[in-house]
Amino acid sequence: MADFSQLAAAGQYREAIQTLQQSPTYDASYFYNLGILYGRLNQSGLAHAYLEKANRLNPHDPEIIRNLKISKKQLSKHLMEVHSEVGIDSASNQMEQFADRIQGDEILGVMGLVLVVVSLLWIRAYLKTRHITKTFLKPSGWFGVLALILVIAFYGVYKAGSYNPPAAVLIKQSLRSGPGLNYPEITSIEAGVKIRMMGSAVTVNENELWQKIRYKSELTAWIPLSNLLPL
């Protein structure tokens, strides 16, 4: 049986996607390949959703970044053509957009590095003065306090911006005023659009999960959880 790369090389993109999804790895490479394949099928929404996920898992890969920019342009063009009232990322405020560009492990790494440097500066200053108050009054002491405050504030902004985590819509569908098909339709949303998830999913009819989302500034709705790709 041919692997997905052989099928893709032969132009059999749907078959390549099916083969790839039969053995999912859920890493950056897996989502990147899905994004590329859907892009070849001109499905800009799914291409952007999976490339966005790949970028979240590996934010420094130049190929992912390059193809993500291409898919974003294609999705923006599609949204304009269908006169969508919801943009690619109408749901996120400035703090959330800032948080989305940051990796949690990178922040923790920076915090650890700053803590080590500041500790060394304080120890050095204390060995010279042998006085705690004088240690903190020295320039190195003030610098250490300021650095710690800035890093802690930076981390606080990241956590606050991530309170409502982002997800990408996988299927064009209706947004409803409540959890279930019996609630009235508010508007429709295109595949590839980013939303913010609010709270935990709610079980409907014993086996279907519905998620409350923010799809535009201060505007909320409900959507089946299975139609979302958490980023």
C-alpha positions as CSV (number, residue, x, y, z in Angstrom):
1,M,0.0,0.0,0.0
2,A,1.4,3.4,-1.0
3,D,2.2,5.9,1.7
4,F,0.7,9.4,1.8
5,S,3.8,11.0,0.2
6,Q,3.6,8.7,-2.8
7,L,-0.1,9.4,-3.2
8,A,0.5,13.1,-2.9
9,A,3.3,13.0,-5.5
10,A,0.8,11.3,-7.9
11,G,-1.7,14.0,-7.3
12,Q,-4.1,11.8,-5.3
13,Y,-4.5,14.3,-2.5
14,R,-7.7,12.9,-1.0
15,E,-6.3,9.4,-0.8
16,A,-3.1,10.8,0.7
17,I,-5.2,12.6,3.4
18,Q,-7.1,9.4,4.2
19,T,-3.8,7.4,4.4
20,L,-2.3,10.1,6.7
21,Q,-5.3,10.1,9.0
22,Q,-5.3,6.4,9.4
23,S,-2.1,6.7,11.5
24,P,-2.2,10.1,13.2
25,T,0.8,11.3,15.1
26,Y,-0.6,14.6,16.2
27,D,2.7,16.4,16.0
28,A,3.8,19.4,13.9
29,S,4.7,17.3,10.9
30,Y,1.3,15.5,10.8
31,F,-0.7,18.8,10.9
32,Y,1.7,20.4,8.4
33,N,1.2,17.6,5.9
34,L,-2.6,17.8,6.3
35,G,-2.4,21.6,5.8
36,I,-0.4,21.2,2.6
37,L,-2.6,18.5,1.2
38,Y,-5.8,20.5,1.8
39,G,-4.1,23.5,0.3
40,R,-3.6,21.4,-2.9
41,L,-7.3,20.7,-2.9
42,N,-8.0,24.5,-2.7
43,Q,-9.7,24.0,0.7
44,S,-8.2,27.1,2.2
45,G,-10.1,26.9,5.5
46,L,-8.8,23.4,6.4
47,A,-5.3,24.2,5.1
48,H,-5.1,27.2,7.4
49,A,-6.5,25.4,10.4
50,Y,-4.0,22.6,10.2
51,L,-1.1,24.9,9.4
52,E,-2.0,27.1,12.3
53,K,-1.9,24.0,14.6
54,A,1.4,23.0,13.1
55,N,2.8,26.5,13.8
56,R,1.6,26.3,17.4
57,L,3.5,23.1,17.9
58,N,6.6,24.2,16.1
59,P,6.6,28.0,15.9
60,H,10.1,28.5,14.5
61,D,9.9,26.2,11.4
62,P,10.4,28.4,8.3
63,E,8.4,26.1,6.0
64,I,5.4,26.1,8.3
65,I,5.6,29.9,8.7
66,R,5.8,30.4,4.9
67,N,2.9,28.1,4.1
68,L,0.8,29.5,6.9
69,K,1.2,33.0,5.4
70,I,0.1,31.7,2.0
71,S,-3.0,29.9,3.5
72,K,-3.9,33.0,5.4
73,K,-4.0,35.1,2.2
74,Q,-6.1,32.5,0.5
75,L,-8.5,32.2,3.4
76,S,-8.8,36.0,3.6
77,K,-9.6,36.1,-0.1
78,H,-12.3,33.4,0.4
79,L,-13.9,35.2,3.3
80,M,-14.2,38.3,1.2
81,E,-15.7,36.4,-1.7
82,V,-18.4,34.9,0.5
83,H,-19.0,38.2,2.4
84,S,-18.3,36.5,5.7
85,E,-19.1,38.8,8.7
86,V,-16.5,36.9,10.8
87,G,-12.8,37.4,9.9
88,I,-10.0,35.0,10.4
89,D,-9.5,36.1,14.0
90,S,-12.3,38.4,14.9
91,A,-12.7,36.6,18.3
92,S,-9.3,37.5,19.9
93,N,-8.5,40.7,21.7
94,Q,-5.0,42.2,21.6
95,M,-3.9,40.4,24.7
96,E,-5.1,37.1,23.3
97,Q,-3.4,37.7,20.0
98,F,-0.2,38.5,21.9
99,A,-0.5,35.3,24.0
100,D,-1.1,33.2,20.9
101,R,2.4,34.2,19.6
102,I,4.1,33.0,22.7
103,Q,5.1,29.5,23.8
104,G,4.5,28.6,27.4
105,D,7.8,26.7,27.7
106,E,9.7,29.6,26.2
107,I,8.3,31.9,28.9
108,L,9.3,29.5,31.6
109,G,12.7,29.2,30.1
110,V,13.2,33.0,30.1
111,M,11.9,33.2,33.7
112,G,14.4,30.6,34.8
113,L,17.3,32.4,33.0
114,V,16.3,35.7,34.5
115,L,16.1,34.2,38.0
116,V,19.6,32.7,37.7
117,V,21.1,35.9,36.4
118,V,19.3,38.0,39.0
119,S,20.4,35.7,41.8
120,L,24.0,35.9,40.8
121,L,23.8,39.7,40.7
122,W,22.3,39.8,44.1
123,I,24.8,37.3,45.6
124,R,27.7,39.3,44.1
125,A,26.3,42.6,45.5
126,Y,25.7,41.0,48.9
127,L,29.3,39.7,49.1
128,K,30.6,43.2,48.6
129,T,28.3,44.9,51.1
130,R,27.3,42.1,53.6
131,H,24.1,44.1,54.0
132,I,20.8,43.1,52.5
133,T,19.3,46.7,52.3
134,K,22.4,48.0,50.7
135,T,22.4,45.1,48.3
136,F,19.0,46.0,47.0
137,L,19.9,49.7,46.8
138,K,22.7,49.1,44.4
139,P,22.0,49.4,40.6
140,S,22.3,45.6,40.2
141,G,19.7,45.1,43.0
142,W,17.3,47.5,41.3
143,F,17.9,45.9,37.9
144,G,17.2,42.5,39.4
145,V,13.9,43.6,41.0
146,L,12.8,45.3,37.8
147,A,13.7,42.3,35.6
148,L,11.7,40.0,37.9
149,I,8.7,42.3,37.9
150,L,8.8,42.5,34.0
151,V,9.1,38.8,33.6
152,I,6.3,38.0,36.1
153,A,4.1,40.6,34.4
154,F,4.9,39.1,31.0
155,Y,3.9,35.7,32.2
156,G,0.7,37.1,33.8
157,V,-0.3,38.6,30.4
158,Y,0.3,35.3,28.7
159,K,-1.8,33.4,31.2
160,A,-4.6,36.0,31.1
161,G,-4.6,35.9,27.3
162,S,-4.8,32.1,27.3
163,Y,-7.8,32.0,29.6
164,N,-10.1,31.4,26.7
165,P,-8.0,29.1,24.5
166,P,-8.2,29.4,20.7
167,A,-9.5,26.8,18.3
168,A,-10.0,26.6,14.5
169,V,-13.3,25.8,12.9
170,L,-13.1,22.7,10.7
171,I,-16.4,22.7,8.9
172,K,-18.5,25.6,7.6
173,Q,-21.6,25.6,9.8
174,S,-24.3,27.5,11.7
175,L,-23.6,29.1,15.1
176,R,-26.5,28.7,17.5
177,S,-27.7,30.6,20.5
178,G,-27.6,27.5,22.7
179,P,-26.1,24.0,22.9
180,G,-28.1,22.0,20.3
181,L,-29.8,22.1,16.9
182,N,-33.1,23.1,18.5
183,Y,-31.7,26.6,19.3
184,P,-32.0,29.3,16.6
185,E,-29.2,30.1,14.2
186,I,-27.3,33.3,14.9
187,T,-25.0,33.3,11.9
188,S,-22.7,31.0,9.9
189,I,-19.0,30.6,10.2
190,E,-16.4,29.4,7.6
191,A,-13.8,26.7,8.0
192,G,-10.4,27.9,9.1
193,V,-11.7,30.8,11.3
194,K,-10.2,31.1,14.7
195,I,-12.6,31.3,17.7
196,R,-12.1,31.4,21.5
197,M,-13.5,28.5,23.6
198,M,-15.3,29.6,26.8
199,G,-15.6,27.2,29.7
200,S,-16.2,23.5,29.4
201,A,-18.2,21.7,26.8
202,V,-21.8,20.7,27.5
203,T,-23.2,17.2,26.8
204,V,-26.4,17.2,24.6
205,N,-28.4,14.1,23.9
206,E,-26.1,12.0,26.1
207,N,-23.3,11.7,23.6
208,E,-22.9,15.0,21.7
209,L,-20.7,17.7,23.1
210,W,-21.4,21.4,22.4
211,Q,-18.9,24.2,23.1
212,K,-19.6,27.8,23.9
213,I,-17.4,30.1,21.9
214,R,-16.6,33.7,21.3
215,Y,-16.6,34.3,17.5
216,K,-16.4,38.1,17.5
217,S,-15.8,40.8,20.0
218,E,-18.2,40.3,22.8
219,L,-20.4,38.0,20.7
220,T,-20.9,34.4,21.7
221,A,-22.5,31.3,20.3
222,W,-22.5,27.5,20.5
223,I,-20.9,24.9,18.2
224,P,-20.4,21.1,18.2
225,L,-17.0,20.4,19.9
226,S,-16.2,17.8,17.2
227,N,-16.1,20.6,14.6
228,L,-13.2,22.4,16.4
229,L,-9.5,21.9,16.3
230,P,-8.0,23.2,19.6
231,L,-4.8,25.2,18.8
